[in-house]
Amino acid sequence: MSIAQNLTRIKTQLPEGVKLVAVSKFKPVSDIQEAYNAGQRAFGENRVQELADKQLQLPADIEWHMIGHLQSNKIKYMAAFVHLIHGVDSFKLLQEIDKQAVKAGRTLNCLLQIHIAQEETKFGFDKNEVTEMLNSDAFKALTHVQICGVMGMATLTDDESQVRGEFRTLKQLFDELKTRFFANSAAFKEISMGMSGDYSIAVEEGSTIVRIGSSIFGSR
Ligand SMILES: *Cc1c(COP(=O)(O)O)cnc(C)c1O
């Protein structure tokens, strides 16, 4: 199946209001252009250098999503154009994003990455850490970051009930944070969860953004 056919098939499975981010990491710009020609506008990359290289070569109306683990010293390369940073997993990183946003003269949209999987290797805040940060004066002092919601990755497993449980945990935490910290924020509305292998479950559990790579572009 072609990239355009894959996009069509996936989009018919997504409810209205769930955004599809096409994850194009390691894929050539020609693949992205093909998806763009089929109407796709939101793309996700997990390395800043690759993101910046591709952004230069592709149409200006693409919405670029940074979905991977971030290093503080790389933020400057995308601050001028990135649409949404999904993987914010420490206050230190958020502070640096704020600093680069000031320099770029923009407000940068961020999602707080929450650790929901069993695997030790996946990055993210736990509930206590995120609560502590949101309560802190240092957090409240940031001026150029907008927290738009949360992001999480489920355990890589065939156990559907485990994956569902992890997504449900993320949705519950989102609801709790919304009530406690973001009741007056129209921007805090996104739950980025679901990849090629688990997006149907994620959507059932309340995802608002799915990040899908291999089901669109083929395996990497
Ligand atoms: C690679 C990646 C995806 C997409 O994974 P697929 O299984 O190819 O759909 C989604 N989210 C993150 C954070 C990724 O790194």
The ligand as a Gaussian input file, in Angstrom:
#p B3LYP/6-31G(d) Opt

LIG

0 1
 C        8.924000       6.320000      16.705000
 C        7.911000       6.895000      17.622000
 C        6.529000       6.788000      17.352000
 C        5.963000       6.059000      16.165000
 O        6.154000       4.688000      16.283000
 P        5.495000       3.652000      15.232000
 O        5.458000       2.381000      16.004000
 O        6.389000       3.613000      14.055000
 O        4.138000       4.146000      14.903000
 C        5.652000       7.401000      18.246000
 N        6.086000       8.056000      19.329000
 C        7.402000       8.171000      19.619000
 C        7.797000       8.922000      20.839000
 C        8.344000       7.598000      18.787000
 O        9.647000       7.714000      19.092000

